[in-house]
Amino acid sequence: MSLTLTSPAFNHQGEIPLDYTCDGQDISPELSWSNLPEGTKSLVLIVDDPDAPDPAAPKMTWVHWLLYNIPPSAAGLPRGVLSSDLPTGTREGLNDWDRVGYGGPCPPIGRHRYFHKLYALAVELPDLGTPTKEALEKAMSGHILGQAELVGTYQRAK
């Protein structure tokens, strides 16, 4: 069995409901994972959008949420999780709004894809402060035991 990542809020490749976007409550969706590889010491969650700003001509990958050192004893995250309610030991990175925490889909044009990527690591990472995605990926390099991906889409109403 390989690492899996799911959400009751949306199916893989399905539409992300309004509540989880800037047009709704802008809260994080419930996420669940299972089948952690043997030897997993921590988990990393990266949520990003490779279609920014326009899916017809993407120029960057927009980072929506970064979490690291999620303990392997955690089986997921509840809907609308706040920083204060994250599993003990979980650390947050900087999103592209230059803050920590979840920032939901808010595409300026077109239908974007939002990649929820979960990584199982063979180590607990050192305190990286509030790293950028690049710094977090560099710290993870060489320690990834498994990876799972859940992709949702969203397009704003006209």
N, C-alpha and C positions, 0 to 999 in steps of 0.2 A: 504494500500500500504506500502511496506517495502522499506527501503533505497536501492537505486540501484547505481551501479558504472559501467560505460561503456567507451569504447574508439572506435573512428572511425578507429583507426590504426589496431586493431585486435579484433577478437571475443573471448568470454570466451572459454578457452581450445584451442584456436587457436595459430598459429605461430606468434611470434613477428617479424615484418619486420626488415630487416637489419639496416635501419637508426637508430633504437633505441638501437643498440648493439655496442659493442667495435669494431666490424668488419665494422661498418658503421659510422654514424655521432656521435654516442653515445649521442643522445639527448633524452629527456623525451617524451613519447607519450602524445597526447592530452587525457585528462580524463574529463568525465562529470559525475555529480551525480544529483540525484533527490530524492524526497520523504523523506526529512529530518524529523526525529521524532519531534513531538511537544516538545518545551523546549530545542532544540539544541542550545548550546552557543558557541561551537567550534567543529572543525573537526580535525582528525589526519589521516595522510596517512603513511602507512608503506609498503614498497616494499621489499620483501625478497625472497630468494631461499633456500628451505629446502633440496635440493638435492646435496649440495656441499660436497666434491669436485666431487664425482662420484655418479650418481643416483643409481648405482648398490650397492654402499656401502657408503651412506651419513654419514658424520661425524659432520656436523655443518649446521646451517642456516646462509647464507651469506646475510647481510643487504645491500641493494642497494640504499635506499632513505628513509629519515625520515622527515616528516613535521608535525608541530603541531600548534595549535591555528589558523588554517585556519578559517576565519570568515564564519558563516553560510550563509551570503549574497552571497558568491562565489558559482557559479554553476559548477565550474570545473577549469582545468588548461590548458593553451594552449600548443601546440606542442613546444618542445624545450624551455620551460620556464626557465628563468635565475633567480638567487636569487633576483636580483634587480627588477624583474617583478612579484614576488609572490604577492598575495593579501595582502593588508595592514594588518599588525599584525601577519602574518604568520611567524613562527620561524622554524629553521632547526636543525636537529639532525645530529649526526655523523654516517656515513656509515662505512662499514668494510674496506674501503680504507683509513680510518682515516681522512676523509674530509667531508665537507657538500656538498650538491647537489646530483644530479642524477648520478648514475653510472650504465650503461646498462649491459644487459646480456653479459657474457664473459666466458662461461663454459669451463673448461679444457678438459672435456671428456663427451660424451653422451648428451642426450636431457634432459634439466633441466626445471623445472616449476618455474614460477615467479609469486608470489602472490602479487597482489595490494590490500591492505586491507584498507578500509575507515571506520573510527569510528566516530560516532556522540556522542559528550559528553555533559553532563548536566552542565558543567562548562568550563570556560576559564582557562587553566592551568597557574600556575605561571611561571615566567621566569626560565626555567631549564638550561639556557646556551645552550650548544650544547650537549644534552643528547645522551647516547647510547640507543639502542632499549630497553634494560632491564630497564633503568631508566625511559624512557618514558612510558613503559607499567606499571611500578609501580605507576607512577603519575596518569595514566588513571584509574587505578583499582577502581571500585566502582562508576564510573561516566559514564559508557557506556550506552547510550540509544538505540543504533542501530549499526549494522555493515553490510557492503557489501564487496564482494570480486570479483575480476576479475583476472583470472589466464591465463597467456600466457606461451608458451613454446618456447624454442630456442635451437638449436644444431648447432655448428660451422661446416662449410664445411671443409672437410679434406684438 
